[in-house]
């Protein structure tokens, strides 16, 4: 227990460190001492010794992006962790029930119809929820194992939405709308404003808080139905809560970031390596790891080259080799 607390303390300290360093990365340099003064000036009466430009960069440009990276990273990682436990499968990711495919179609459709940024985000969010709603409503009418039905229907609905997205790309204007759709699908946090972060904060909070409060019950999902019933717990209700919370978090995340893969697959495994499979510890660990990981990836995307690299490319380049490493080590992160 002491080891686990030390791990979480270290991860929290690392997150705070990366949070502060992230403000210093960019075309306009901001030193740590100046950054601390600017941040603390909102709370304490500190003499102003910095230009207005610095304050604009900190609060209007970098802070929204940093907070978005933390929220999206935490949401995708936590969704992946709870889905892997619910489906008893280490290869499950947050998009298993079609939320990402639905959100991608919603965004592509909104871009094709020339919606503004807010319209694109709302469309992506609503279609992401619609995708999961269709999966659930169809699966409950299938007289098979409920978990297997969810996975199969999720793949089918996701495939349908992906086909519609491809159709929109095929007929979209190649000079303007097709590049915009393609770039959105690769994932990015560029150009976010404070109001964009506020827009996703409530859905993500509504997803994270119930899962955190019920984290000890999530362990029951790994048991057989009969074993769970002997403990007096209704796995069906817990499963519905997991689906609703994960859908809210993932749909909200994808609506502003686009498709960012591998986070919800790799980070839960890393969490299990560090603290084991107990969700009482794994949930907060996954939140911290996911926030830190995407923050680091976004910093690399901004600083590695003169042109920003899409986040989906970097997460794939890093996540796939890491997952191969896990598989070569006989899946110890899952069995631990």
NORURUR-V104653 format. One record per run of one state. SS is the DSSP state (@ for helix, = for strand, . for the rest). FROM is the first residue (numbers start at 1). TO is the last residue. If there is no record, write none. Layout:
ss = (SS & SS)
from = (FROM & FROM)
to = (TO & TO)
This chain:
ss = (. & @ & . & @ & . & @ & . & @ & . & @ & . & @ & . & @ & . & @ & . & @ & . & @ & . & @ & . & @ & . & @ & . & @ & . & @ & . & @ & .)
from = (1 & 2 & 25 & 32 & 41 & 52 & 87 & 94 & 98 & 99 & 113 & 117 & 140 & 146 & 172 & 177 & 187 & 194 & 214 & 215 & 223 & 225 & 231 & 235 & 258 & 263 & 276 & 279 & 304 & 311 & 329 & 332 & 336)
to = (1 & 24 & 31 & 40 & 51 & 86 & 93 & 97 & 98 & 112 & 116 & 139 & 145 & 171 & 176 & 186 & 193 & 213 & 214 & 222 & 224 & 230 & 234 & 257 & 262 & 275 & 278 & 303 & 310 & 328 & 331 & 335 & 336)
